[in-house]
């Protein structure tokens, strides 16, 4: 069977991608960890961004000549009902994630009189749409390349369900953002970094507009010379499934760093993994990597990332996607730094609830970067749970055509058939419950202040 699989992959893939996928297949069972060996991070393991020294402007300008920004741009917004790249969703100032990222790079370039390269790792799903926006940003140094394209495997036989390169896109998948490293090398981008004096890359998700170049971190990197620095941030109730970094024994028996994802946790310990008390911080996927280390790790085979098995069903066929996470690189070096950063450096967009918050006045925008509206007078992060009726963007457009005022919101929960009018204000903790066969329409300019709305509760309009 192994030989049959190799023959099938040979017919589908070029030499390097074929070897890469065969390697993933051979290591497909390494996902689960030994829970008894897990050591949560201690305070001494984590530096605090807020206490790091601020470098002089002249130093920052020098650092900027030696750093490139890498954005992971391979994802589709399928969980929100999209068929195109998530990065093309319009969210602020009539601009999408790509356009706001361009604004961030322009801001840095103007401020420090530099030309920071912006590197976009696309997938076969996002390449075409992305290039339309890149072609308009002629003032920026933008580098694009595609990550690998692997065939989905039949879960029982481990044979690819694709028979040729011409088979539908549903037969293929991009193998996770851990594929970044091989793709940087194969695309020649690592060679380009060496030629242009780039010493560190800053990797983050394209939909995280909080992931901007941080001078304090650059200063720490260049002063300490670490291979990898990963940003973590304190957990909130909405982050309990997020991956984290732990200490875990290496093959030599020493305690090293390790990225721990929920898919790697044995079932009896999933509740413990979600505990804020045991694991108080989680991975933002903002990662800083030394270019010379990355090349050496790739060329020597030291870059061995844990494999995540991702079972799915495609066209009624049970399939398997073998993926890796870029944060797993923390296991590949002994010179790793972990920094706890404020929540503003992690602004995810996984659900329509996330999207409403970003589109609302909770965040304001300057230079392509988001910041919390200064009118908000408390520091807690708002929690939103909008239920299945708001799971798709088309539903969001119908049920909430304009984002509510959320500056003073602490939490918002909706259940059932709920619709918001324009200019609604949400304050404090608000729950809206439409019972089965009922419908609740919050009228325009309504103010909901620490209330539970059911049935025909009267809403007082704002003056």
C-alpha positions in Angstrom: 0.0 0.0 0.0 2.8 2.4 0.8 4.4 1.8 -2.6 1.0 2.3 -4.3 0.6 5.6 -2.4 4.1 6.8 -3.4 3.4 5.9 -7.1 0.1 7.8 -7.0 1.8 10.9 -5.5 4.6 10.7 -8.0 2.1 11.1 -10.8 0.5 14.1 -9.1 3.3 16.0 -7.5 6.7 17.4 -8.3 9.7 15.8 -6.6 10.0 18.1 -3.5 6.3 18.3 -2.7 6.0 14.5 -3.2 8.8 14.0 -0.6 7.2 16.5 1.7 3.8 14.7 1.6 5.3 11.3 2.0 7.1 12.6 5.1 3.8 13.8 6.5 2.2 10.5 5.8 5.0 8.6 7.5 4.6 10.8 10.6 0.8 11.1 10.6 0.5 9.4 14.1 2.7 11.8 16.1 0.0 14.2 16.9 -1.1 13.2 20.4 1.2 14.2 23.3 2.0 12.5 26.6 -0.1 14.6 29.0 1.9 13.6 32.0 5.0 15.3 30.5 3.3 18.6 29.8 4.8 21.5 31.9 2.9 24.8 31.7 4.9 28.0 31.2 5.9 29.8 34.4 6.2 33.6 34.8 10.0 33.3 34.4 9.5 31.7 30.9 7.6 34.7 29.6 8.7 38.3 29.0 6.2 41.1 29.2 6.1 43.4 26.2 4.9 46.3 28.3 8.2 46.2 30.3 10.6 45.8 27.4 12.8 48.9 26.7 11.9 51.2 23.8 14.8 51.6 21.4 15.9 55.0 20.0 14.4 56.0 16.6 17.8 55.7 14.9 18.1 52.1 16.1 14.5 51.4 14.9 15.4 52.7 11.5 18.4 50.4 11.3 16.2 47.4 12.4 13.7 48.2 9.7 16.3 47.6 7.0 16.8 44.1 8.2 13.2 42.8 8.7 10.5 41.5 6.3 6.8 41.1 7.1 5.3 37.8 6.1 1.6 37.3 5.9 -0.2 34.0 5.8 -2.8 34.5 3.1 -3.9 31.0 2.1 -7.2 30.9 3.9 -10.8 31.0 2.6 -13.6 32.3 4.8 -15.5 29.0 4.4 -16.8 29.0 8.0 -18.4 32.4 7.3 -19.9 31.2 4.0 -17.3 32.7 1.7 -16.0 31.1 -1.4 -13.1 33.6 -1.9 -10.1 34.7 0.2 -10.9 35.9 3.7 -8.3 38.7 3.1 -10.7 40.4 0.6 -13.5 41.0 3.1 -14.2 44.8 3.3 -14.0 45.7 7.0 -12.9 49.3 7.7 -12.8 52.5 5.7 -14.1 50.6 2.7 -10.9 48.6 2.7 -10.2 44.9 3.1 -7.5 43.1 5.1 -5.0 43.2 2.2 -5.5 47.0 1.6 -5.2 47.8 5.3 -2.0 45.7 5.5 -0.6 47.7 2.6 -1.5 50.9 4.7 0.4 49.5 7.6 3.6 48.9 5.5 3.3 52.4 4.0 3.0 53.9 7.4 6.2 52.2 8.6 8.1 53.1 5.4 7.1 56.7 5.7 7.9 56.9 9.4 11.3 55.4 9.2 12.3 56.2 5.6 12.7 52.5 4.7 11.2 50.0 2.3 10.1 47.0 4.4 9.3 44.0 2.1 5.8 42.6 2.4 5.7 38.8 1.6 2.4 37.1 0.9 2.1 33.3 1.1 -1.0 32.5 -1.0 -2.6 29.2 -1.8 -4.2 28.0 -5.0 -7.5 29.2 -3.5 -6.4 32.8 -2.9 -3.7 33.6 -5.6 -5.8 35.1 -8.3 -7.9 37.4 -6.2 -4.8 38.5 -4.2 -2.9 39.5 -7.3 -5.6 41.9 -8.3 -5.0 44.0 -5.2 -1.2 43.6 -5.3 -1.1 44.9 -8.8 -2.5 48.2 -7.6 0.1 48.7 -4.8 3.0 49.6 -7.1 4.7 51.8 -4.4 5.4 48.8 -2.2 8.0 46.0 -2.3 5.6 43.0 -2.4 6.7 39.4 -2.9 4.1 36.7 -3.6 4.5 33.0 -3.7 2.2 30.0 -3.4 2.4 27.3 -0.7 2.2 23.7 -1.7 -1.0 22.1 -3.0 -1.5 18.5 -1.7 -4.2 15.9 -2.6 -6.6 15.0 0.1 -6.2 11.4 1.2 -8.9 8.7 1.5 -9.0 8.2 5.3 -9.1 4.4 5.0 -6.6 3.7 2.2 -4.4 6.8 2.5 -4.5 7.0 -1.3 -5.1 10.5 -2.9 -8.6 11.0 -4.0 -7.3 13.2 -6.9 -6.4 11.2 -10.0 -4.8 14.2 -11.9 -3.9 17.8 -11.5 -7.1 18.7 -13.4 -9.4 17.2 -10.7 -11.7 19.7 -8.9 -10.3 21.9 -6.2 -12.2 19.9 -3.6 -9.7 17.1 -4.1 -6.8 19.4 -3.0 -5.8 21.4 0.1 -3.0 23.7 1.3 -1.2 21.8 4.0 -1.4 24.3 6.9 0.7 27.4 7.6 3.6 25.3 8.7 4.2 24.8 5.0 5.5 28.4 5.0 9.1 27.3 5.7 9.5 24.8 2.8 7.7 27.2 0.5 10.0 30.1 1.4 13.0 28.0 0.4 11.4 26.4 -2.7 10.2 29.8 -4.0 13.7 31.4 -3.7 12.4 33.9 -1.2 15.0 32.9 1.4 17.7 33.5 -1.2 16.3 36.9 -1.8 16.4 37.7 1.9 20.1 36.8 2.0 20.9 39.0 -0.9 19.0 42.0 0.5 20.2 41.9 4.1 17.0 40.6 5.7 17.9 39.0 9.0 14.5 38.5 10.6 11.0 37.8 9.3 7.8 38.7 11.2 5.1 36.1 10.4 1.4 36.6 11.2 -2.1 35.9 9.8 -3.4 38.3 7.1 -6.7 38.7 9.1 -4.9 39.8 12.2 -4.6 43.6 11.9 -3.1 43.9 15.3 0.1 42.2 14.1 2.2 45.2 13.3 6.0 45.6 13.5 6.9 46.2 17.2 10.1 48.1 17.8 10.5 46.7 21.3 10.5 43.2 20.0 12.9 44.0 17.2 15.2 45.6 19.7 15.1 42.4 21.9 15.7 40.2 18.9 18.8 42.1 17.6 20.2 42.5 21.1 19.7 38.8 22.2 20.0 37.1 18.8 17.3 34.4 19.5 16.3 32.1 16.6 12.6 32.3 17.3 10.3 34.7 19.3 6.6 33.8 19.7 4.0 36.2 20.9 1.4 34.9 23.4 -1.5 36.8 24.9 -3.8 36.2 28.0 -6.8 33.9 27.4 -10.3 35.1 27.5 -13.4 32.9 27.6 -13.5 33.1 23.8 -10.0 31.7 23.4 -10.1 28.4 25.4 -9.6 26.3 22.3 -6.5 28.3 21.2 -3.1 26.6 21.0 -0.5 27.5 23.6 3.2 27.0 24.2 4.4 24.6 26.9 7.7 23.1 28.1 8.0 19.4 27.0 10.9 16.9 27.0 13.0 16.8 23.9 14.5 13.5 22.5 17.6 14.3 24.7 15.4 14.5 27.8 15.8 18.2 28.3 12.8 20.6 28.7 12.3 22.5 25.4 9.5 24.6 24.1 6.6 23.1 22.2 3.4 24.4 20.6 0.4 22.5 21.9 -2.8 22.5 19.8 -6.1 21.1 20.9 -6.0 18.4 18.2 -2.9 17.0 20.0 -4.5 16.7 23.4 -5.8 13.3 24.4 -9.6 13.3 24.8 -9.6 12.9 28.7 -7.6 16.1 29.1 -9.3 18.5 26.7 -11.1 20.2 29.6 -7.8 20.7 31.4 -6.3 22.1 28.2 -9.1 24.7 28.0 -8.5 25.8 31.6 -7.5 29.5 32.0 -5.9 28.6 35.3 -3.5 26.0 34.0 -2.8 27.7 30.6 -3.3 31.4 31.1 -1.9 32.5 27.7 -2.4 31.3 24.1 -0.6 31.5 20.7 -1.3 34.6 18.6 0.5 33.1 15.6 2.7 36.2 15.6 6.2 34.7 15.2 9.6 36.3 14.6 12.3 34.1 13.0 16.0 34.5 12.3 16.5 33.9 8.6 19.9 32.3 9.0 18.5 29.8 11.5 15.6 29.0 9.3 17.8 28.2 6.3 20.2 26.0 8.4 17.2 24.1 10.0 15.7 23.4 6.6 19.0 22.3 5.0 20.0 20.0 7.8 16.5 18.5 8.4 16.3 20.0 11.9 13.0 21.6 11.1 10.6 18.7 12.0 7.1 20.1 12.8 4.4 18.1 14.5 1.8 16.7 12.1 -1.8 17.5 12.8 -4.4 15.0 11.4 -7.4 16.9 10.2 -10.3 14.5 9.2 -13.0 15.9 6.9 -15.8 14.6 4.7 -15.7 15.8 1.0 -18.4 14.7 -1.4 -19.4 12.0 1.1 -15.8 10.6 1.1 -14.1 10.5 4.5 -10.7 12.2 3.8 -7.6 13.1 5.8 -5.6 16.3 5.6 -2.2 16.2 7.1 -1.1 19.7 8.2 1.6 21.5 10.2 1.5 24.8 12.2 4.2 27.4 11.8 4.3 28.0 15.5 5.6 24.4 16.0 9.0 25.9 15.0 9.6 26.6 18.7 10.5 23.0 19.1 13.3 23.2 16.6 15.7 25.6 18.4 17.1 26.0 21.9 17.3 29.8 21.4 13.5 30.5 21.8 12.0 33.6 23.4 8.4 33.9 24.6 6.7 37.3 25.0 3.3 38.1 26.4 1.7 40.9 24.5 -1.5 43.0 25.0 -4.6 41.6 23.3 -4.6 44.5 20.8 -1.8 42.5 19.0 -4.3 39.7 18.4 -7.5 40.6 16.5 -8.8 37.4 14.9 -11.5 37.1 12.3 -12.7 33.5 12.6 -16.5 34.2 12.9 -19.1 36.8 12.0 -19.0 37.8 15.7 -15.4 38.8 15.3 -16.3 40.6 12.1 -19.0 42.7 13.7 -16.6 43.8 16.4 -13.9 44.8 13.9 -16.4 46.7 11.7 -18.0 48.4 14.7 -16.7 51.5 16.6 -15.1 49.4 19.2 -12.0 49.6 17.0 -10.8 52.7 15.3 -8.2 52.7 12.5 -5.1 54.7 11.8 -2.3 53.9 9.3 -4.0 50.6 8.6 -3.8 49.5 12.2 -6.7 49.0 14.6 -6.8 50.3 18.2 -9.5 50.3 20.8 -11.7 53.3 20.8 -10.4 55.7 23.5 -14.0 56.3 24.5 -14.1 52.8 26.0 -13.5 53.4 29.7 -12.8 49.8 30.8 -10.2 47.3 29.7 -12.0 44.0 29.6 -12.3 42.4 26.2 -15.9 42.1 24.9 -17.5 38.7 24.4 -20.0 38.1 21.6 -22.0 35.0 20.9 -24.5 35.6 18.0 -25.7 32.1 17.4 -26.3 30.1 14.2 -28.5 32.8 12.6 -25.4 35.0 12.3 -22.9 32.3 11.2 -22.7 33.4 7.5 -21.8 36.8 6.1 -24.9 36.9 4.0 -27.0 36.4 7.2 -24.9 39.2 8.8 -25.7 41.6 6.0 -29.4 40.9 6.3 -29.7 40.8 10.1 -27.2 43.6 10.9 -26.9 45.9 7.9 -24.8 48.4 10.0 -22.7 47.5 13.0 -24.1 48.5 16.4 -22.3 50.9 18.7 -20.3 48.5 20.9 -17.9 50.9 22.7 -19.5 50.2 26.1 -20.5 46.6 25.5 -19.2 43.9 27.8 -21.1 40.9 26.3 -23.8 40.3 23.7 -25.6 37.0 23.3 -28.4 36.4 20.7 -30.5 33.2 20.4 -32.8 32.6 17.6 -34.3 34.9 14.9 -32.9 38.3 15.8 -32.4 41.4 13.6 -30.8 44.8 14.4 -31.9 48.1 13.0 -29.4 50.9 12.2 -27.6 52.8 14.9 -28.4 50.4 17.8 -26.4 50.9 21.0 -25.3 48.0 23.1 -24.1 48.7 26.6 -23.0 46.3 29.4 -24.2 42.7 29.2 -27.1 42.2 26.8 -29.0 38.9 26.0 -31.6 38.7 23.3 -33.6 35.5 23.1 -36.2 34.8 20.4 -38.1 31.7 21.2 -38.9 29.1 18.6 -41.3 30.6 16.0 -40.7 34.1 17.4 -38.8 36.9 15.8 -37.2 39.9 17.5 -36.4 43.1 15.6 -34.4 45.6 17.5 -35.6 49.0 16.1 -33.2 51.7 14.8 -31.5 53.8 17.4 -32.5 51.5 20.2 -30.3 51.5 23.4 -29.9 48.2 25.1 -28.2 48.7 28.5 -27.7 45.6 30.7 -31.0 44.0 29.6 -32.4 40.6 28.6 -34.7 41.0 25.6 -37.5 38.4 25.1 -40.9 38.6 23.5 -42.3 42.1 23.3 -40.1 44.0 25.7 -40.2 47.7 24.9 -37.0 49.3 23.7 -36.4 53.0 24.5 -35.1 54.8 21.4 -32.1 57.0 21.7 -32.7 60.8 21.5 
